[in-house]
Amino acid sequence: MTAVYEPWDETRGAEIIAEHAKQEGATLVILHALQEAFGYVPEAAIPMVAQALNLSRAEVHGVFTFYHDFRHKPAGRHVLKLCRAEACQAAGGDALAARAEAKLGVPLGNTTADDRVTLEPIYCLGLCATAPSAMLDGRLIGRLDEKRLDALVAEAQR
Amino acid sequence: MSMRLFVSRDAGAVAVGADEVALALEQAAAKRGVTVEIVRTGSRGMYWLEPLVEVATPQGRIAFGPVSETDVPSLLDALASNTPHLLRLGATDEIPWLKRQTRLTFARCGVIDPRSLDDYRAHGGYKGLERALSLGSDAILVEVTASGLRGRGGAGFPTGIKWKTVAQAKADRKFIVCNADEGDSGTFADRMIMEGDPFLVIEGMTTAGITVGATKGYIYIRSEYPHAVEAMNAAIKAAKRGGYLGDKIGGSTSSFDLEVRVGAGAYVCGEETSLLESLEGRRGLVRAKPPLPAHHGLFGKPTVINNVLSFAAIPFILAEGAKAYTDFGMGRSRGTMPIQLAGNIRHGGLFETAFGVTLGELVDDVGGGTFTGRPVRAVQVGGPLGAYFPRALFDTPFDYEAFAARDGLIGHGGIVVFDDSVDMRRQARFAMEFCAIESCGKCTPCRIGSTRGVETIEKIIRGERVSENLALVEDLCNTMKFGSLCALGGFTPYPVLSALKHFREDFAPIPTTLQAAE
């Protein structure tokens, strides 16, 4: 299933920010909430977060860029994450990652030209006893092999 | 007829089809007019048998696995007629892999419904907290200290001393923080216990709260663990409803509240001071210590910050007494360690046992060697910052000091097995690369050293001035080890140097005595 996001809307953004601004140390909570709503954290939201939390724009921008999770633009329609950490490497993850890159025609960390699939590395899904593992739009897949990977890639391309 | 079945809802089981199996069981049973109650438990930790299906019988639970959707009709047939089935494993408790463990922390994981406070209580839950409430702060500190419990996140710092420091600190507010940023590859014990027995973590944190006088706690869970986030949130809600969180917990005069906060994909936030920065809403930059979090922690207040497994060990210690815990283990490593067997391994999963078991027993005997069937060549113990051990060191007992003596660490108890196809140059390069990706950037040895490390190891791989560059990598590792602010830069040398030391043949031809040219 594809995640459905709202288009960026300033009023809605302000609502989300206000909803969480009272919490202590709210920056990450707000950035998560914005990304959950819009699929990414729009540039325009950064100064709004800064104002709500009485921080500088630079501080919020700094937090936003520090964490791998936050996107500055929408991802592809589907996001395929391949675990690239040691346990999955030990179980043949390197070859599967190369195969996914070849099939999709983009290196890890990129989105296909048709905006259908974003292929990303992830450092450990904690499924290390059923390695290699992957995540397609939030759905977990363990014991990945060539056949399962091909099916996932085909599903993501649909 | 009516049946009670158990299927795991653990992410590791779901990843191999547990949801589909549960659904198929429900539908097939309905079609046959059989009433089934399917309890979604945590995982027993035997991942090669997942999806595991258990059925309640008067003699205890009987296990079947690994079950796929297509096995469901024949499984129901066998259950209805009480006839043998190919996937039948017998009584779950009698499965040797499970039976030889000492499950103190994971006693309930895979057994109870993690969404049910009643089930938790029916299986001995909250006995520890009840005793703690009757003991009072000083006596709890005596118990925790006497148990010998050391921080299960990896550093191994005595939990009792940490708690005592915070208990003695004077402040208007204090905090309890649970480090659930389990980023090490090969580790999944935190995830399993949060998904399979979340009330245990809540009970441990609540005990810490009443001990040190903190009324608010945070569980910082990594974003890669959405199932754990969901499980913890559901459990917190249920605990609040049941009077185990909030005002007057368990009918006492103490108050304690909990909140889940979700990380955002930064490995370094597993470092405690970086985690505190992140919780405060900032970049996860490591803080210099001192001051210690116990004095100057979250929002500048005295803070107990412990790993999930440390908090999860507490209820047993208080319910059964420190002696019952400290009776297990060796040397200064007391109690049990939930060990995680991962990577290229036949019988991967969670194996909780007393300290002292050897690495070889764990890999060969318990783990059954590699999944691929090829010889085991290297095992990385303790995550991306842990050393690679060759077979020659398989006699090392699982113990904080024994691993340190061999230039390794047990870390969070993860063991990743590699077969003989592994190229240790690549693993050494990856250790540096991972450090470069995840470095918070605050200190130079980590930030710059890791990038230079990748470049230099790449030169070695290309065969450029190999011996000079090997010397350079060793020198760089020393700089990182002694000059970095935290364990990320400071421990990245462990995998690199251990690869160089124990697997030298991968980096350069074995040096032979050179004959003089003239």
Interface residues (C-beta under 8 A of the other chain):
Chain A: E24 G25 A26 T27 L28 V29 L31 H32 L53 E59 G62 V63 F66 Y67 H68 D69 F70 A85 E86 A87 C88 Q89 A90 A91 G92 I122 Y123 C124 L125 G126 L127 C128 A129 T130 A131 S133 G138 L140 I141 G142 R143
Chain B: A11 G12 V14 A15 V16 Y47 W48 E50 E182 G183 D184 S185 G186 T187 F188 D190 R191 S223 E224 Y225 P226 H227 R261 V262 G263 A264 G265 A266 Y267 S278 L279 E280 G281 R282 R283 G284 F299 Q340 L341 A342 G343 N344 I345 G348 G349 L350 F371 Q380 P384 G414 V416 V417 F418 D419 V422 Q427 F430 F434 I437 E438 C440
